[in-house]
Amino acid sequence: MSAKPILIIVDPQNDFIEGGSLAVSGAQKAMLKLSDYLSTRLNLFDRIFVTQDFHPEDHCSFTEQGGTWPKHCIRETFGAEVFKPLKAVLDKCSNVEYCKKGQSKDRDQYSVFDIQNGEITNEDGKKIYDYIKSCDKFDVFITGIAGDVCVLNTIKDLSQLIGTKPIFVFKNYTASLDGGQKLEDYCNENSIDIF
């Protein structure tokens, strides 16, 4: 049986696109390129998981609460929505699942899995992991925003769960605050293929 390709798109949300409250340079271009790529290749992936920050107004990561980041991706706001051109493409596929993270005001979750003491603490992360493990063979492709924060932490957590061999990174569809260096270094150090 051939491997089933699974795609994880990390946080392709309006607040991370240029003009958003926590914009990442190059995010719009990367998401438009991803939209173009998927528009003719949705059927290549057995399942597509899209993660979303979905924060309460008083989330611990916000500077107003003593955190690192400006307010972003507050649940049920425009900023938390998936970038419209990408959403339009994803809406054509029946195998897309949206997974929330960062919903508790007292806990940040850079990774949808949020591995603590070897355990997945986020229910939507468990859902993704259970699906991956249900496949006899699988390849997991990862992309999204920001490459050096949530994408990287998702890869690190997933590596703990399944190892690095079945993980692949779509660098061309990933935008990073640091231009991509941390993500590239981690992938090179851990023999993760980058496309």
Secondary structure, DSSP 8 states (H G I E B T S, - for coil): ---EEEEEEE--BGGGSTTSTT--TTHHHHHHHHHHHHHTTGGG-SEEEEEEE-B-TT-TTBGGGT-SB-S--BTTSGGGSB-HHHHHHHTT-SSEEEEEE--STT---SSSS-EETTEE--HHHHHHHHHHHHSSSEEEEEEEB-IIIIIHHHHHHHHHHH-STTEEE-GGG-B-TTTTHHHHHHHHHTT-EE-
